[in-house]
Amino acid sequence: MITPQTLFEKLRHIKLGGTTCRYTPEKCEEFAPLINAINQLKHEKNAIVLAHSYVSPEIQYGVADFVGDSYELSRNAASTTARVIVFAAVKFMAETAKILNPEKEVYIPSSLNGCTLADSITALDVKNLRKQYPDYTFVCYINTSAEVKAECDVCVTSSNVYKIVEAISNPNIYFLPDRLMGKNLINELQKKGVAKTIRLWDGTCYVHEAYNPDSIEYLRMEYPDLRVLSHPECGPSVLHASDFVGSTSQMIRYVHESNANAYFLLTECGLSSRLQMELPHKKFVGTCTMCKFMKSNTLQDIYRVLQHPTPTDRVEISPSLIQKARLSIDRMFYFAEKKSPLRSLTSQK
């Protein structure tokens, strides 16, 4: 059982995020009974809550069994013995959990169920591209629908995209849907002397696309020892001005291990909130940029989904689509964790 006092002590250090992520004793008094009710329902229904680092802190700390980035949560989804998975994130992540656990009930408590990256491309788009570029290996970012994953050769996340694409023996790569991550991928491989012809789709994350290097320059003047960390979904000029580039889990590890006094995280501000909970003695600066899709997950909806789920809450994917989409995800797990070369896969779809 969590008390309002213990909840407040954990969340009171969070300063970024305007009024959305500011915690008072009164706010914690409101949240604590709901958190306890959710945790009781989880026990009764053999359920777990997976939460991305971008969702609100009261979800991360109060009810989540696992908190992480896309790759970490995919691994958690694949290994769970729970009968019910409630995925507090965005729809494509819940779809990935369903693909890895077709026999389990998977629910998404988000009222918006969107993502500008995932929504930028369809399975039909990929089919048409494959006809246009038959000699290319199609690599999809995990921020895609199950239908798109089913049409691609291998899936990647921000934590393993460079490694996997470099390992593909085919010199011709079509990377989708993130244009900015794709540009960063091209730059990274060129630095390493890896010769690839990489074509890109024109999708972007509206949160990461908004960052620019001017804000970095301004904050560096105010905080001389500032460490700037950026996500690969940001533009190349932002990455060039940063001290570290990585996935959210890689950023977390960097901040935990660093001795710097101030940090600017160029990603959705839920990550800064999480680190303020974990490392209250460290300073996080800059403006908050929130993802409306991630922040549409609420304790109230998690409770409702566990108690009385509706058909729109449930993630349903046909067995045939699961089988096709899982191939690209399984390849991601294998080649992200092995050192074997990734042979051309274009003929296997």
C-alpha positions as CSV (number, residue, x, y, z in Angstrom):
1,M,0.0,0.0,0.0
2,I,1.3,3.4,-0.9
3,T,0.5,6.4,1.2
4,P,0.0,10.0,0.1
5,Q,3.1,10.9,2.1
6,T,5.4,8.4,0.4
7,L,4.0,9.3,-3.0
8,F,4.7,13.0,-2.4
9,E,8.2,12.3,-1.1
10,K,9.0,10.5,-4.4
11,L,7.3,12.9,-6.8
12,R,8.0,16.3,-5.1
13,H,11.4,16.7,-6.8
14,I,9.8,16.9,-10.3
15,K,10.1,20.5,-11.6
16,L,9.8,20.2,-15.4
17,G,6.5,19.9,-17.1
18,G,4.5,23.0,-16.1
19,T,1.5,22.2,-13.9
20,T,1.0,18.7,-15.5
21,C,3.9,17.1,-13.7
22,R,4.1,19.2,-10.5
23,Y,3.1,17.3,-7.4
24,T,1.5,18.7,-4.2
25,P,0.5,16.8,-1.1
26,E,-3.1,17.4,-2.2
27,K,-2.5,15.9,-5.6
28,C,-0.8,12.9,-4.0
29,E,-3.8,12.5,-1.6
30,E,-5.9,12.2,-4.7
31,F,-3.7,9.7,-6.5
32,A,-2.8,7.3,-3.7
33,P,-6.2,5.5,-3.3
34,L,-6.4,5.0,-7.1
35,I,-2.8,3.6,-7.2
36,N,-3.6,1.2,-4.5
37,A,-6.8,0.1,-6.2
38,I,-5.0,-0.5,-9.5
39,N,-2.3,-2.6,-7.8
40,Q,-5.0,-4.7,-6.1
41,L,-6.7,-5.3,-9.4
42,K,-3.4,-6.3,-11.0
43,H,-3.0,-8.9,-8.3
44,E,-6.5,-10.2,-8.7
45,K,-6.3,-10.4,-12.5
46,N,-2.7,-11.6,-12.9
47,A,-1.9,-8.4,-14.8
48,I,1.1,-6.2,-15.3
49,V,1.5,-2.6,-16.3
50,L,4.2,-1.8,-18.8
51,A,5.0,2.0,-18.9
52,H,7.2,3.9,-21.3
53,S,9.5,6.5,-19.7
54,Y,7.5,9.2,-21.4
55,V,4.2,8.6,-19.5
56,S,3.3,10.6,-16.4
57,P,5.4,10.0,-13.2
58,E,2.5,8.8,-11.1
59,I,2.1,5.9,-13.5
60,Q,5.8,5.1,-13.6
61,Y,6.2,5.1,-9.9
62,G,2.8,4.1,-8.7
63,V,1.6,1.2,-10.8
64,A,4.1,0.2,-13.4
65,D,5.8,-3.2,-13.1
66,F,8.3,-2.3,-15.8
67,V,9.4,1.2,-17.1
68,G,11.7,1.6,-20.0
69,D,12.1,2.3,-23.7
70,S,10.7,0.5,-26.7
71,Y,13.4,-2.2,-26.7
72,E,13.4,-2.9,-23.0
73,L,9.6,-3.1,-22.8
74,S,9.5,-5.4,-25.8
75,R,11.8,-7.7,-23.9
76,N,9.6,-7.4,-20.8
77,A,6.5,-8.2,-22.9
78,A,8.2,-11.3,-24.4
79,S,9.2,-12.7,-21.0
80,T,6.1,-12.0,-18.8
81,T,4.0,-14.8,-17.3
82,A,1.1,-12.4,-16.6
83,R,-2.2,-13.2,-18.2
84,V,-3.1,-9.5,-18.9
85,I,-0.8,-6.7,-20.1
86,V,-1.8,-3.1,-19.8
87,F,0.6,-1.1,-21.9
88,A,0.8,2.6,-20.9
89,A,2.4,4.1,-24.0
90,V,1.2,4.3,-27.5
91,K,-0.7,1.8,-29.7
92,F,2.3,0.5,-31.7
93,M,4.0,-0.5,-28.5
94,A,0.9,-2.4,-27.3
95,E,0.7,-4.1,-30.7
96,T,4.3,-5.3,-30.3
97,A,3.4,-6.7,-26.9
98,K,0.4,-8.6,-28.5
99,I,2.6,-9.9,-31.3
100,L,5.0,-11.3,-28.7
101,N,2.2,-12.6,-26.5
102,P,-0.7,-13.6,-28.9
103,E,-2.3,-15.8,-26.2
104,K,-2.5,-12.9,-23.7
105,E,-4.9,-10.1,-23.3
106,V,-3.3,-6.8,-24.1
107,Y,-4.9,-3.4,-23.5
108,I,-3.9,0.2,-24.2
109,P,-5.3,2.8,-21.8
110,S,-4.5,5.8,-24.0
111,S,-7.5,7.8,-25.2
112,L,-5.7,9.1,-28.3
113,N,-3.9,5.9,-29.6
114,G,-1.8,7.8,-32.1
115,C,1.9,8.6,-33.0
116,T,2.9,11.0,-35.7
117,L,5.7,8.6,-36.8
118,A,3.6,5.4,-36.9
119,D,0.7,7.3,-38.6
120,S,2.9,8.6,-41.3
121,I,3.1,5.3,-43.3
122,T,0.8,2.4,-44.1
123,A,1.4,-1.2,-45.2
124,L,0.2,-0.2,-48.7
125,D,3.0,2.4,-48.8
126,V,5.6,-0.3,-48.0
127,K,4.2,-2.7,-50.6
128,N,4.4,0.0,-53.2
129,L,8.0,0.9,-52.2
130,R,9.1,-2.7,-52.3
131,K,7.9,-2.9,-55.9
132,Q,9.8,0.3,-56.7
133,Y,13.0,-0.9,-54.8
134,P,13.1,-4.7,-55.1
135,D,16.8,-4.9,-54.3
136,Y,16.5,-3.1,-51.0
137,T,16.3,-4.5,-47.5
138,F,13.5,-2.8,-45.7
139,V,14.2,-1.7,-42.1
140,C,11.4,-0.3,-40.0
141,Y,11.7,1.7,-36.8
142,I,9.7,0.1,-34.0
143,N,7.4,3.2,-34.2
144,T,5.3,1.6,-36.8
145,S,2.0,-0.4,-36.9
146,A,1.9,-4.1,-36.9
147,E,0.8,-4.0,-40.6
148,V,3.9,-2.1,-41.5
149,K,6.2,-4.4,-39.5
150,A,4.7,-7.3,-41.4
151,E,5.9,-5.8,-44.7
152,C,9.4,-5.1,-43.6
153,D,12.5,-7.3,-43.2
154,V,13.7,-6.3,-39.8
155,C,12.6,-4.0,-37.0
156,V,15.0,-1.7,-35.1
157,T,14.8,0.6,-32.1
158,S,16.7,3.8,-31.3
159,S,19.1,1.7,-29.1
160,N,20.1,-0.7,-31.9
161,V,19.4,0.9,-35.3
162,Y,23.1,1.7,-36.0
163,K,24.3,-1.8,-35.1
164,I,21.6,-3.6,-37.0
165,V,21.8,-1.6,-40.2
166,E,25.6,-1.8,-40.3
167,A,25.3,-5.6,-39.9
168,I,23.1,-6.0,-43.0
169,S,25.2,-7.3,-45.8
170,N,22.9,-5.7,-48.5
171,P,24.4,-2.3,-49.3
172,N,20.9,-1.0,-50.3
173,I,18.6,-0.1,-47.3
174,Y,15.2,1.5,-47.2
175,F,14.8,3.0,-43.7
176,L,11.3,4.1,-42.5
177,P,9.5,6.0,-41.3
178,D,11.7,8.5,-39.4
179,R,13.5,10.9,-41.8
180,L,15.5,12.6,-39.1
181,M,16.7,9.3,-37.6
182,G,17.5,8.1,-41.1
183,K,19.7,11.2,-41.7
184,N,21.5,10.5,-38.4
185,L,21.9,6.9,-39.5
186,I,23.5,7.9,-42.8
187,N,25.9,10.3,-41.0
188,E,26.9,7.7,-38.4
189,L,27.6,5.1,-41.0
190,Q,29.6,7.5,-43.1
191,K,31.7,8.4,-40.0
192,K,32.5,4.7,-39.6
193,G,33.3,4.3,-43.3
194,V,30.4,1.9,-43.9
195,A,29.2,2.2,-47.5
196,K,25.4,2.0,-47.8
197,T,22.8,3.5,-50.1
198,I,20.0,4.5,-47.7
199,R,16.6,5.8,-48.9
200,L,14.2,7.4,-46.4
201,W,10.5,7.9,-45.8
202,D,9.4,11.4,-44.8
203,G,7.9,10.8,-41.3
204,T,8.9,12.6,-38.1
205,C,8.1,12.7,-34.4
206,Y,6.5,16.1,-33.8
207,V,8.1,16.3,-30.3
208,H,11.7,15.6,-31.4
209,E,11.4,17.6,-34.6
210,A,10.7,20.8,-32.6
211,Y,14.2,20.9,-31.0
212,N,16.9,23.1,-32.4
213,P,20.5,23.9,-31.6
214,D,19.8,27.5,-30.5
215,S,18.3,26.3,-27.2
216,I,21.4,24.3,-26.6
217,E,23.7,27.2,-27.2
218,Y,21.6,29.5,-24.8
219,L,21.6,26.9,-22.0
220,R,25.4,26.3,-22.3
221,M,26.0,29.9,-21.6
222,E,23.9,29.7,-18.5
223,Y,25.3,26.4,-17.3
224,P,29.0,26.0,-18.3
225,D,29.2,22.4,-17.2
226,L,25.9,21.4,-18.9
227,R,25.7,17.9,-20.4
228,V,23.3,17.8,-23.4
229,L,21.7,14.5,-24.3
230,S,19.6,14.0,-27.4
231,H,17.5,11.3,-28.9
232,P,18.2,10.0,-32.5
233,E,14.8,11.2,-33.5
234,C,16.1,14.8,-33.3
235,G,17.6,16.5,-36.3
236,P,21.3,16.2,-37.2
237,S,22.1,19.7,-36.2
238,V,20.8,19.0,-32.7
239,L,22.8,15.8,-32.5
240,H,25.9,17.6,-33.6
241,A,25.6,20.1,-30.7
242,S,25.0,17.4,-28.1
243,D,27.4,15.6,-25.8
244,F,25.6,12.3,-26.0
245,V,23.1,10.7,-28.4
246,G,21.1,7.6,-27.4
247,S,17.8,5.9,-26.7
248,T,16.0,6.8,-23.5
249,S,17.5,3.8,-21.6
250,Q,21.0,4.9,-22.8
251,M,20.4,8.4,-21.7
252,I,19.3,7.2,-18.2
253,R,22.5,5.1,-17.9
254,Y,24.6,8.1,-19.0
255,V,23.0,10.4,-16.4
256,H,23.4,7.8,-13.6
257,E,27.1,7.4,-14.4
258,S,28.0,11.1,-15.1
259,N,29.4,13.5,-12.5
260,A,28.1,16.6,-14.2
261,N,25.9,19.0,-12.3
262,A,23.3,20.0,-14.9
263,Y,21.6,18.1,-17.8
264,F,19.5,19.1,-20.8
265,L,17.6,16.1,-22.2
266,L,16.2,16.7,-25.7
267,T,13.4,14.2,-25.7
268,E,9.9,14.0,-24.3
269,C,10.0,15.4,-20.8
270,G,8.7,12.3,-19.1
271,L,12.3,11.1,-19.2
272,S,13.5,14.2,-17.2
273,S,10.7,13.6,-14.7
274,R,11.8,10.0,-14.3
275,L,15.4,11.0,-13.6
276,Q,14.3,13.7,-11.2
277,M,12.5,10.9,-9.2
278,E,15.6,8.7,-9.4
279,L,18.3,11.3,-8.9
280,P,16.8,14.3,-7.0
281,H,20.3,15.7,-6.3
282,K,20.9,16.3,-10.0
283,K,19.7,19.4,-11.9
284,F,17.7,19.1,-15.1
285,V,17.2,22.3,-17.1
286,G,15.4,23.4,-20.3
287,T,11.8,23.5,-21.4
288,C,9.4,20.7,-21.4
289,T,8.2,19.2,-24.6
290,M,5.3,16.7,-24.0
291,C,3.9,14.1,-26.3
292,K,0.1,14.4,-26.2
293,F,-0.2,10.7,-27.1
294,M,2.0,9.4,-24.3
295,K,0.4,11.8,-21.8
296,S,-3.1,10.6,-22.7
297,N,-2.4,7.6,-20.5
298,T,-3.9,8.2,-17.1
299,L,-4.4,6.3,-13.8
300,Q,-8.1,6.6,-14.3
301,D,-8.0,4.8,-17.6
302,I,-5.6,2.1,-16.3
303,Y,-8.1,1.4,-13.5
304,R,-11.0,1.4,-16.0
305,V,-9.3,-0.9,-18.4
306,L,-8.4,-3.4,-15.6
307,Q,-12.0,-3.3,-14.2
308,H,-14.2,-2.9,-17.3
309,P,-12.3,-2.9,-20.5
310,T,-14.1,-2.0,-23.8
311,P,-13.4,-3.4,-27.2
312,T,-11.6,-0.3,-28.2
313,D,-9.1,-0.8,-25.3
314,R,-8.2,-4.3,-26.4
315,V,-5.4,-4.9,-28.9
316,E,-6.6,-7.4,-31.5
317,I,-4.3,-8.7,-34.3
318,S,-5.1,-11.6,-36.6
319,P,-2.9,-14.7,-36.3
320,S,-1.6,-14.4,-39.9
321,L,-0.5,-10.7,-39.3
322,I,1.1,-11.7,-36.0
323,Q,3.1,-14.3,-37.7
324,K,4.4,-11.9,-40.4
325,A,5.1,-9.0,-38.1
326,R,6.8,-11.2,-35.5
327,L,9.5,-12.2,-38.0
328,S,10.9,-8.7,-38.2
329,I,10.8,-8.3,-34.4
330,D,12.5,-11.6,-33.8
331,R,15.2,-10.7,-36.2
332,M,15.7,-7.5,-34.3
333,F,16.2,-9.4,-31.0
334,Y,18.5,-11.8,-32.6
335,F,20.8,-9.4,-34.5
336,A,20.8,-6.8,-31.8
337,E,22.2,-9.4,-29.3
338,K,24.4,-11.4,-31.7
339,K,27.4,-10.5,-33.8
340,S,26.4,-12.5,-36.8
341,P,26.2,-10.7,-40.1
342,L,22.7,-9.9,-41.2
343,R,22.3,-11.4,-44.7
344,S,20.1,-9.9,-47.4
345,L,16.5,-10.5,-46.5
346,T,14.7,-9.1,-49.5
347,S,13.7,-12.4,-50.9
348,Q,12.1,-13.7,-47.7
349,K,9.0,-11.5,-47.7
